[in-house]
Amino acid sequence: METKLYVGNLSYDVTKNDLQDAFAQHGNVQEVNVVMDKITGKPRGFAFVTMDTKESADAAIQALNGADWHGRALTVNEARARESRPAYGSGGGGGGRGARRY
């Protein structure tokens, strides 16, 4: 069963290939997603790596969590499910300045 890992404290010049190479040493990598800033188009300093098995994910966590990589101590752990958030524009009312009725 594939396992998704969160990889944080990345250097801002990290590439998808860099992560692919680092994690492939611990098992088969299914996918690498470097999270990019929507405005600047530059990496935001974290990524998600999907390993093909729980065992390979555990091996990667054991080997890379806290390890110095490109001058930074990596944070590597199993990714948590994304929390649901309300969509923009929903909820809340307003104290608008509409017509008042007496």
Sine and cosine of phi, psi and omega as CSV:
sin_phi,cos_phi,sin_psi,cos_psi,sin_omega,cos_omega
0.00,0.00,0.78,-0.63,-0.04,-1.00
-0.94,0.35,0.49,-0.87,-0.04,-1.00
-0.74,-0.67,0.77,-0.64,0.01,-1.00
-1.00,-0.07,0.73,-0.68,0.00,-1.00
-0.92,-0.38,0.59,-0.80,0.15,-0.99
-1.00,-0.06,0.73,-0.68,0.03,-1.00
-0.83,-0.56,0.92,-0.39,-0.06,-1.00
-0.88,-0.47,0.12,-0.99,-0.02,-1.00
0.89,0.46,0.62,0.78,0.01,-1.00
-0.99,0.14,0.49,-0.87,0.15,-0.99
-0.90,0.43,0.55,-0.84,-0.05,-1.00
-0.96,0.27,-0.11,0.99,0.05,-1.00
-0.97,-0.23,0.23,0.97,0.00,-1.00
-0.92,0.39,0.54,-0.84,0.05,-1.00
-0.88,-0.48,0.26,-0.97,0.05,-1.00
-0.86,0.51,-0.65,0.76,0.00,-1.00
-0.91,0.41,-0.61,0.80,0.06,-1.00
-0.84,0.54,-0.75,0.67,-0.02,-1.00
-0.92,0.38,-0.66,0.75,0.03,-1.00
-0.82,0.57,-0.74,0.67,-0.03,-1.00
-0.91,0.42,-0.68,0.73,-0.04,-1.00
-0.92,0.40,-0.68,0.73,-0.07,-1.00
-0.99,0.14,-0.42,0.91,0.00,-1.00
-0.91,0.42,-0.34,0.94,0.04,-1.00
-0.93,0.37,-0.23,0.97,-0.07,-1.00
-0.90,-0.43,0.01,1.00,0.03,-1.00
0.46,-0.89,-0.03,-1.00,-0.04,-1.00
-0.97,0.23,0.81,-0.58,0.01,-1.00
-1.00,-0.07,0.83,-0.55,0.01,-1.00
-0.99,0.12,-0.67,0.74,-0.09,-1.00
-0.39,-0.92,0.54,-0.84,0.11,-0.99
-0.79,-0.62,0.78,-0.62,0.02,-1.00
-0.78,-0.62,0.97,-0.23,0.08,-1.00
-0.99,0.10,0.85,-0.53,-0.07,-1.00
-0.98,0.21,0.81,-0.58,-0.07,-1.00
-0.95,-0.31,0.52,-0.85,0.08,-1.00
-0.96,0.29,0.75,-0.66,-0.06,-1.00
-0.92,0.39,-0.52,0.86,-0.06,-1.00
-1.00,0.07,-0.77,0.64,-0.07,-1.00
-1.00,0.05,-0.39,0.92,-0.05,-1.00
0.97,0.24,0.16,0.99,0.00,-1.00
-0.99,-0.17,0.40,-0.91,0.03,-1.00
-0.86,0.51,0.55,-0.83,-0.01,-1.00
-1.00,-0.07,0.00,1.00,0.06,-1.00
0.99,-0.13,0.15,0.99,0.11,-0.99
-0.53,-0.85,0.28,-0.96,-0.07,-1.00
-0.46,-0.89,0.16,-0.99,0.10,-0.99
-0.82,-0.57,0.74,-0.67,0.02,-1.00
-0.84,-0.54,0.80,-0.60,0.02,-1.00
-0.97,-0.23,0.87,-0.49,0.03,-1.00
-0.99,-0.13,0.46,-0.89,-0.10,-1.00
-0.96,0.27,-0.41,0.91,0.02,-1.00
-0.71,-0.70,0.35,-0.94,0.06,-1.00
-0.90,0.45,-0.60,0.80,-0.01,-1.00
-0.90,0.43,-0.69,0.72,0.01,-1.00
-0.94,0.35,-0.57,0.82,0.06,-1.00
-0.90,0.43,-0.70,0.72,0.03,-1.00
-0.89,0.46,-0.63,0.78,0.02,-1.00
-0.90,0.43,-0.65,0.76,0.03,-1.00
-0.91,0.41,-0.67,0.74,0.04,-1.00
-0.87,0.49,-0.74,0.67,-0.03,-1.00
-0.86,0.51,-0.67,0.74,-0.08,-1.00
-0.99,0.16,-0.58,0.81,-0.19,-0.98
-0.96,-0.27,-0.37,0.93,-0.01,-1.00
-0.91,0.42,0.86,-0.51,-0.02,-1.00
1.00,0.08,-0.13,0.99,-0.02,-1.00
-0.95,0.31,0.55,-0.84,0.07,-1.00
-0.98,0.20,0.86,-0.51,-0.02,-1.00
-0.67,-0.74,0.89,-0.45,-0.06,-1.00
0.83,0.55,0.61,0.79,0.07,-1.00
0.99,0.15,0.19,0.98,0.00,-1.00
-0.72,-0.70,0.55,-0.83,0.05,-1.00
-0.99,0.13,0.92,-0.39,-0.04,-1.00
-0.93,0.38,0.51,-0.86,0.22,-0.98
-0.93,-0.38,0.88,-0.47,-0.01,-1.00
-0.75,-0.66,0.86,-0.51,0.08,-1.00
-0.45,-0.89,0.16,-0.99,0.00,-1.00
-0.93,0.38,0.75,-0.67,-0.03,-1.00
-0.93,0.36,0.63,-0.78,0.08,-1.00
-1.00,0.00,0.40,-0.92,0.06,-1.00
-0.90,0.44,0.59,-0.81,-0.01,-1.00
-0.93,0.37,0.73,-0.68,0.02,-1.00
-0.97,0.23,0.61,-0.79,0.03,-1.00
-0.98,0.22,0.67,-0.74,0.00,-1.00
-0.80,-0.60,0.53,-0.85,0.04,-1.00
-0.92,0.39,0.55,-0.83,0.03,-1.00
-0.94,0.34,0.46,-0.89,0.05,-1.00
-0.88,0.48,0.59,-0.81,0.08,-1.00
1.00,0.03,-0.10,1.00,0.01,-1.00
-0.97,-0.25,0.32,-0.95,0.05,-1.00
0.97,0.26,0.12,-0.99,0.06,-1.00
0.88,0.48,0.65,-0.76,0.11,-0.99
-0.95,-0.32,-0.09,-1.00,0.00,-1.00
-0.72,-0.70,0.39,-0.92,0.11,-0.99
-0.99,-0.12,0.81,0.58,-0.03,-1.00
-0.88,0.47,0.20,-0.98,-0.06,-1.00
-0.98,-0.20,0.80,0.59,0.01,-1.00
-0.97,0.23,-0.01,-1.00,0.01,-1.00
-0.91,0.40,0.65,-0.76,0.01,-1.00
-0.99,-0.17,0.59,-0.80,0.05,-1.00
-0.91,-0.41,0.72,-0.70,0.00,-1.00
-0.92,-0.40,0.00,0.00,0.00,0.00
